[in-house]
Amino acid sequence: MPRKNRSAPWAAAPGGGLDRRRLLQLAGLTGLAGAGLLTTGGCSAFGRQREGTVVFVSDGGEYQAAERDAWLTPFQELRPDLLVAEDVPKNYAKLQAMVGSDNVLWDLVTATGDFGFGEDRESLVDFAGHGLPLDELMPRYTHDSIVGHTIFSNVLAYRTDAFGGREPGGWADFFDLDAFPGRRGLRNFPSGAVLEIALTADGVAPEDLYPIDFDRAFAKLDTIKHETVFWTTGAQSAQLLADGEVTMAQVWNGRVFNLQKEGAPIAIQWNQHFIQADSLVVPRGANVEHAMDLARFCLSAENNAKLSQYIPYGPTNQEALDLVDPAMVEHLPTSYLDIGIDFDNRWLNANRAEVDSRWQNWVRSA
């Protein structure tokens, strides 16, 4: 049933988030909108009333718009018996609080990197036995309660008009302010590859990055700290490059693609890119059957390949690699896996607090 011919009560609210009041109206629970959706006893009345609903949660923006176009809208058209709704943004603490209070309002949630490997795994449903194409997925990005659905990368992006035609060969050149002058852009987030980038630039082999040598990483970062702009959003990282405020930056590859489409003189050095797999998780207490139905749809080879039509991220279904639009192949991290570096998500999960504390102390230091 075409979306344009329906009232589309499942559509996202302006800005990409779930129109929660509309969804409550459909469930007959509008009066609970300001009450946290809880009844006495801690059980979610909304949760009981929404058996015919599946709520998908991601990061918003262009990414969630791509997921909507590739997956959510086609799935809704295939399953008119279900109300497909969206919420934004994902928040792991909130997810765990929902599970702990038996007030689960999310069904299928995107997750990155180190989530789901430690105690937080207890909040998640295992995927085994639900008919997902687990044997087709890249095994390094999948375990019992985490299934990778999309691959993106932290890449070295640079302005092609900044260095007289010379191209940086990797992260060592990122730290070479003499040969490649200009300010740098790095993400202000400790688990977002910045420490690993510093160690790689200092000559540490990928297999030796963990456990992270904090002293060595921060010593390397000290050499460019005075010439570094620390960004917090993908849009900011792209703007820094587009405006020429930095000549090189750590950015997500999708942001570079958008700049290149606009004609900006910016290129990617894929060597030593840091690979991240965005995953799907299902909270305990969710509408598991509907969540798994949607997950199977997203992860099938045909549909997993479709996301790349809308955003330059690669599929994790290995059978989807041959189905990707040929015009997009050169822009996808999956075309450069052999020169990429994976995170040790188990180590990062176990050491998240120390990584964050050490980073915050360094950022605040003179």
C-alpha positions in Angstrom: 0.0 0.0 0.0 1.8 3.2 -1.1 2.7 5.6 1.7 1.3 8.6 -0.1 -2.2 7.1 -0.1 -2.3 6.5 3.6 -2.7 8.8 6.6 0.7 7.4 7.8 0.1 7.6 11.5 3.5 5.9 11.9 5.4 8.7 10.3 8.2 10.4 12.2 7.6 13.8 13.8 9.4 16.9 12.5 13.2 16.4 13.0 13.0 12.6 12.6 11.6 11.7 16.1 8.6 9.7 17.0 5.4 11.7 17.2 4.8 10.3 20.7 1.5 12.1 21.3 0.1 10.8 18.0 1.2 7.3 18.9 -0.4 7.6 22.3 -3.6 8.8 20.7 -3.6 5.7 18.5 -3.1 3.6 21.6 -5.8 5.5 23.6 -3.2 6.6 26.1 -2.9 10.4 25.5 -3.5 11.1 29.2 -0.3 9.4 30.1 1.9 11.6 27.8 3.1 13.7 30.7 3.2 10.9 33.3 6.2 8.9 32.1 3.9 6.2 30.6 4.0 4.3 33.9 1.2 2.7 35.9 1.3 1.7 39.5 3.5 -1.3 39.9 6.1 -0.1 37.4 4.6 -1.8 34.4 4.2 0.3 31.2 0.6 0.7 30.2 1.9 1.9 26.9 3.9 -1.3 26.5 0.8 -3.4 27.2 -1.3 -1.5 24.7 1.2 -1.5 21.8 1.3 -5.2 20.8 0.7 -4.0 17.2 3.5 -1.5 17.2 7.3 -1.7 16.6 9.4 1.3 17.7 12.7 1.8 15.9 15.4 4.0 17.6 18.5 5.4 15.9 20.5 8.6 15.7 18.3 10.9 13.7 19.5 13.2 10.9 20.5 11.9 7.5 21.4 8.5 8.9 17.9 7.8 10.2 16.4 9.3 7.1 18.3 6.7 5.1 17.2 3.9 7.4 13.6 5.1 7.0 13.8 5.2 3.2 15.7 1.9 2.9 13.9 -0.1 5.6 11.2 1.4 7.7 8.9 2.7 4.9 9.1 -0.5 2.8 8.6 -2.6 5.9 5.5 -0.6 6.8 4.1 -1.1 3.4 4.8 -4.8 3.6 3.2 -5.0 7.1 0.1 -2.7 7.2 -1.0 -4.7 10.3 1.9 -3.1 12.3 2.4 0.5 13.4 6.0 1.3 12.6 7.2 4.2 14.7 10.5 5.9 15.4 12.2 7.6 18.3 15.5 9.5 18.6 18.1 9.6 19.8 19.3 6.2 21.1 20.6 6.3 24.7 22.1 3.3 26.3 21.5 4.5 29.9 17.8 5.1 29.0 17.5 1.7 27.4 18.9 0.0 30.5 16.6 2.1 32.8 13.6 1.0 30.7 14.5 -2.6 31.2 15.2 -2.2 34.9 11.9 -0.5 35.5 9.8 -2.8 33.2 8.9 0.2 31.2 10.3 -0.7 27.8 9.1 1.6 25.0 11.7 0.7 22.4 11.8 -2.5 20.3 14.7 -2.3 17.9 17.6 0.0 18.7 20.8 0.8 16.8 24.0 0.5 18.9 27.6 1.2 18.2 30.9 -0.4 19.0 31.3 -1.4 22.6 27.7 -1.6 23.8 26.4 -5.1 24.7 29.7 -6.8 25.6 29.7 -6.4 29.4 27.0 -6.2 32.0 24.9 -4.1 29.6 24.4 -7.4 27.6 22.0 -8.5 30.4 19.5 -5.8 29.1 19.4 -7.4 25.6 17.6 -10.3 24.0 19.6 -13.0 22.2 19.1 -13.2 18.4 19.4 -17.0 18.1 16.3 -18.8 17.2 14.5 -15.9 15.5 15.3 -16.7 11.9 17.8 -13.9 11.2 20.4 -14.6 8.5 23.2 -14.8 11.1 25.4 -17.0 8.9 25.4 -14.4 6.2 26.6 -11.6 8.4 30.3 -10.6 8.9 31.1 -12.6 12.1 33.5 -10.1 13.6 30.6 -7.6 14.0 28.0 -10.1 15.4 27.5 -11.9 18.6 24.6 -13.4 20.5 22.8 -10.1 21.3 24.4 -7.7 18.9 24.1 -8.0 15.1 26.0 -5.6 12.9 23.8 -4.0 10.2 25.9 -1.2 8.7 29.6 -0.4 8.4 30.9 3.2 8.5 34.4 4.5 9.2 36.5 7.2 10.9 38.6 8.4 8.0 41.4 10.9 7.4 39.9 13.6 5.2 41.9 16.4 3.8 41.7 19.4 1.6 43.2 18.7 -1.8 44.0 22.4 -2.3 46.1 22.6 0.9 49.4 20.8 0.2 50.5 21.6 -3.3 49.2 18.3 -4.7 50.7 16.1 -2.0 48.5 13.5 -0.4 48.8 12.3 3.2 49.5 8.6 3.4 48.1 7.9 6.8 47.8 9.1 10.4 51.5 9.7 10.7 51.1 12.5 8.2 48.1 13.9 10.2 50.5 14.6 13.0 53.2 16.1 10.7 52.6 19.8 10.8 55.7 20.7 8.9 55.1 18.5 5.8 51.3 19.0 5.9 50.7 22.4 7.6 47.4 23.6 8.9 45.0 23.0 11.7 43.6 19.6 12.5 40.1 18.3 13.5 39.6 15.5 16.0 36.5 14.2 17.6 36.0 15.2 21.3 35.0 11.7 22.3 37.5 9.2 23.8 35.9 6.0 22.4 35.6 7.4 18.9 39.1 6.4 17.6 41.1 9.4 18.7 43.4 7.5 21.0 43.8 4.7 18.5 44.6 7.3 15.8 47.3 8.8 18.0 48.9 5.4 18.7 48.7 4.4 15.0 50.4 7.7 14.0 53.1 6.8 16.6 53.9 3.5 14.9 51.8 1.1 17.0 50.6 -1.9 14.9 46.8 -2.5 14.8 47.2 -5.8 16.7 49.0 -4.0 19.5 46.6 -1.0 20.0 45.0 -2.7 23.1 45.3 -2.3 25.9 45.6 1.4 25.1 48.9 3.0 26.2 47.4 6.2 27.6 50.7 7.9 28.2 51.9 7.3 24.7 48.7 8.3 23.1 48.4 11.6 25.0 52.1 12.3 24.4 51.4 12.1 20.7 48.3 14.2 20.9 50.2 16.8 22.8 52.3 17.4 19.7 49.3 18.8 17.8 46.9 19.9 20.6 47.7 23.6 20.0 46.7 23.2 16.3 43.6 21.0 16.9 39.9 21.9 16.8 37.9 19.3 18.7 34.5 18.7 17.2 31.4 17.1 18.8 29.0 16.5 15.8 29.4 15.2 12.4 28.0 18.4 10.9 30.7 20.4 12.7 33.5 18.1 11.4 32.3 18.6 7.9 31.9 22.4 8.3 35.5 22.7 9.6 36.8 21.1 6.4 34.4 22.9 4.1 35.3 26.3 5.5 39.0 25.6 5.4 39.3 26.1 9.1 41.2 22.8 9.2 43.3 21.1 6.4 42.8 17.6 7.8 40.3 16.0 10.0 39.1 12.8 11.5 35.5 12.5 10.1 32.9 9.9 9.4 33.1 8.9 5.7 29.5 9.8 5.0 30.2 13.4 5.8 33.0 13.5 3.2 30.7 12.0 0.6 28.2 14.8 1.1 30.9 17.5 0.8 32.3 15.9 -2.4 28.8 15.9 -3.9 28.7 19.7 -3.3 32.0 20.1 -5.1 34.3 20.7 -2.1 38.0 20.0 -2.7 38.1 17.3 -0.1 39.3 13.7 -0.4 39.6 10.6 1.8 42.8 8.7 2.6 41.3 5.3 3.3 44.6 3.8 4.6 44.2 3.0 8.3 40.6 4.0 8.5 38.9 2.9 11.7 35.9 0.6 11.0 32.8 0.8 13.1 29.8 -1.5 12.7 26.4 -0.1 13.8 24.4 -2.9 15.2 20.8 -3.8 16.1 19.8 -4.7 19.6 16.5 -5.7 21.2 15.8 -4.7 24.8 14.4 -7.3 27.2 10.7 -6.5 27.6 10.3 -5.2 24.0 7.9 -6.4 21.5 10.4 -9.1 20.6 8.4 -10.8 17.8 7.9 -7.5 15.9 11.4 -6.4 16.5 12.8 -9.6 15.1 10.5 -9.3 12.1 11.9 -5.8 11.3 15.5 -7.0 12.0 15.1 -9.9 9.6 13.9 -7.4 7.0 16.8 -5.0 7.5 19.4 -7.7 7.5 18.3 -9.7 4.4 20.8 -9.4 1.6 18.5 -7.4 -0.7 17.4 -4.9 2.0 20.8 -4.6 3.7 22.3 -3.5 0.4 19.6 -0.8 -0.1 20.9 1.4 2.7 23.9 2.3 0.6 21.6 3.9 -2.0 20.9 6.6 0.5 24.1 7.0 2.6 27.6 5.7 1.8 27.7 3.1 4.5 28.3 -0.6 3.7 26.3 -3.7 4.4 27.3 -6.4 6.9 25.4 -9.1 5.1 28.2 -10.6 2.9 25.7 -11.6 0.2 24.6 -8.0 0.0 28.0 -6.8 -1.1 27.4 -7.8 -4.7 23.9 -6.1 -4.7 25.1 -2.6 -3.8 24.7 0.1 -6.4 27.9 0.1 -8.4 28.1 3.9 -8.4 28.4 3.8 -4.6 31.0 1.0 -4.2 34.1 3.2 -4.2 32.6 5.4 -1.4 31.9 2.5 1.0 34.1 1.3 3.8 33.4 -2.2 2.8 35.5 -1.7 -0.3 38.6 -0.9 1.9 38.3 -3.5 4.7 41.8 -4.8 3.9 43.4 -1.5 4.9 41.1 -0.7 7.8 41.5 -1.2 11.5 38.9 -2.7 13.9 38.2 -1.6 17.4 38.6 -4.0 20.3 35.0 -3.5 21.6 35.3 -5.9 24.4 38.3 -4.0 25.9 36.6 -0.7 25.3 33.5 -1.9 27.0 35.4 -3.1 30.1 37.5 0.0 30.3 34.9 2.7 29.3 35.1 4.6 32.5 38.9 4.9 32.6 39.0 5.9 28.9 36.5 8.7 29.5 38.2 9.9 32.7 41.7 10.0 31.2 40.4 11.8 28.1 38.5 14.4 30.1 41.5 15.1 32.2 43.7 15.6 29.2 41.2 17.8 27.4 41.0 20.1 30.4 44.8 20.3 30.8 46.7 23.2 29.5 
